[in-house]
């Protein structure tokens, strides 16, 4: 775990909280973390900063201000749930150190591909089950308990548990929570939206996926945000194939989000996944000039996070939960994909 006083301006992965990717790309110089204010921000030129502020951070503020929805607040976190000793654990468990992004892509042989399919399939089944639990009155900790049990019943380890000290087996990000929400004693309310992020470690391989679900009767504006976010993910997957530049993922997502004037959170990224939880490449979900091309038999995640208002993330004192600065809604979808000769295979789809 990197202490707040030693944080450097680096790219954030989708599951590192205040843990930063070691990147040699010039883009890493854009990011800055202010421990005092808990803001995670980008260092942009004055012209670009002004344009970004106009296009994204000021949009829909009246709608947010007039919302009757209450701001998210932390609840009580229950003790860490045990995992049977016979279940293999990732190397980072109990170290309290975040391994960050491993150097080198995850490219697999036939055996590795089958292992990735198995972990992806289980992750998808767990996520689908978790979605059936979403209803008014259920506590996010109860979702975590059910997810934890299903994962260990299938002989797998819940990858988030113990990653850099993360205390739970799944991430539950409600309403304005962008990512990394810690399950707690708070109950879901009618009209909420919730992203559930599941990763399982099975037979030495991680399968990583998430989706945003509706709790009860959700208004049309929230439904549209969720639908467009899902469309962004699938449009990005559709362009993936051997030799395709990674930057085309961000271009595709950004083009679609712009049609609806939704913001894209830029500090959190997709990543290679397989034998390690987070590996190269870094997947940016917005327009960029990040280098690199997709390789046959490579696995990585795409996980866009869209907002109705500000794209500025603010981190809670737990050093994990990240929310929108203005309290506006945020949605996310994620799949682990395998690059094949015909394009991309979604490994985390039931």
Protein Blocks (a to p, Z undefined) as FASTA:
>chain_A
ZZfklpccddddfblojaccddfbfklmmpccdfknopacddddfklmmmmmmmmmmgok
lmmmmpcbdcdddddddddddddfklccdfkgonlpaebjaehiddddfklmmmmmmmmm
mmmmmmmmmmmmgcghiafklmmmmmmmmmmmnopacfkgopahiabfbdcdehjlmghp
acdfbdcdehiacdddddddeehiacdddddddehjadfklmmmmmmmmmmmmmmmmmgc
ehiafklmmmmmmmmmmmnopacdfkbccddddjbmbdcddddfbdcfbecdddehiacd
ddddddfbdfbdcddfkomaccdfklpacddddddddddfklpadfkbZZ
